[in-house]
């Protein structure tokens, strides 16, 4: 029933955009295999000849548990090798994870929770799939033509559940709280790069914590999927997650995190997480030559370190920078490739391996990973990534994914932010206004400070030991991830849903007040449906309020939000021409009714 109405709505919207809906909807219905288009290749949106493939796994393997990733890999890879690797048209197959297509029963024993499962669990609720998990793997073919031919053959003989291009993702720019620390946060003023602390009520939240009696029983660990991290930065070195058993995860040498772009068959990557393009840890990105694409490399180089600082950097004595969560630690997961066709970008393969990596850690001794920040994304809808993001909340440590809404001033959905299980974060400026660049729409969950003009940006750590200003939804997303970490430091018992609700339901809707944004009473980002008094909030439930979220005190709503709205005909890169040759945006109207 939901699907039929989705198709009707989709048809109306596409017809409004001047597109024949019947032909395109038929493509959605039959597309088990999604092939990369010429536009995908010419616009460098995919890894050439590389696909994420969901194979039908070994029957009966959905309930198996493995002591290590190596053992899990050997089981599933061996099965796949017997099935497909003899084909000379394949250049490489890399196992990522197994995803059960039905939700298993509750663990029979409490100790089962601590074991590494065969794969993540996906509650699809269809018993006929119980005996064959989806085995997600990255497959590289000898050519695009070979990829198309082999994938069609696999579809025809029932070898796979689905296959899609390996898309590329771009970065999107007594109490343990001491009296001295509280004083530092309270005296930080505007114009210093941390004006946003007061916007999210951080000093008030820390005051609440300073007067509360609690002990951090589980150090919150926030995983940062990004471009690498300067682990020697003086404001970050005290906030690094330290692996109690390096190498045991399936990632070699992973002392502070994992580089999942490192090519390792049978492994998740290695521990070399230095910032992209830098000569090593503590090296400044300013040393990268700035001509053409290299200027972009400079920005990517500092991105992960800047994001990590927003989450957990020490307070700087010059009052120039400080993280949201002084009680958190950062797990660095480097997903930006240093070389090859994905250089400077994050492939879906690297991101999926990153999500797989963080599920390996749920021991309080080493730190429980409960939050993952993804300040990167794309407009293509990856089914594989959607599956994994959707089931992370089902893992024993119930992981919340926080992601940037993207920076194109568009209503088009950016992924992974727009997946229903994630928190999609839009950006606002110092006057509570929508940041000029920020994406918006009914799929946005909350807003957070991201900066909006020179001098009103977000100050944070950069490689080489310094500080720097940046703006973007990339900066707004870690504000929310840091809030999630601070909540978990205070109350680690909050599961995924309670943690998510604490953030979303307490956000302050003041950005929808008359006069904000465009200066007139009719707020552009809070429109009414035609013929109705109901207003639609296009910047989420409001600006995050960490003080309210700690105690889940709900702000008074200024408007009534609708859970459904037609996203219309947004554009990427300046106009509809950017959509040509790709069908991913068909999911936008469908998702408005089904996924939210």
ABEGO torsion letter per residue (X at the ends): XAAAAAAAAAAAAAAAAGBBAAAAAAAAAABABBBBBAAAAAAGABBBGBBBBBBBBBBGAAABBBABAAAAAAAAAAAAAAAAAABAABABBBBABBBBABBBBBBABAAAAABBBABBBBBAGBAAAAABBBBBBBBBBABAAAAAAAAAAAAAAGABABBBBBBBBBBBXXBABBAAAAAAAAABBBGAGAAAAAAAGAAAAAAAAAABBBBBABBBBBBBBBAEBBAABAAAAAABBBBABBGAAGBBGBAAEBBAABBBBGBAEBABABBBGBAEBGBBAAABBBBEAAAAAAAAAAAAAAAAAAAABBBBAAGABBBABAABBBBBBBABBABEAABGBBBAAAAAAAAAAAAABABAAAEBBABBBBBBEBABBBAAAAAAAAAAAABAAGBBBBBBAEAAGBABBBOAAABAABBBBBBBBAAGBBBAABBBEAABABBBBAEABBGABBBBBBBGGBBBBBBEAAAAAAAAAAAAAAAAAABAABBAAAAAAAAAAABBAAAABBGBGAGBABBAABBBBBGBABBBBAAEAEBBBAAAAAAGBBBBBABBBBABBBAEBBBBGGEAAAABGBAAAAAAAAAAAAAX
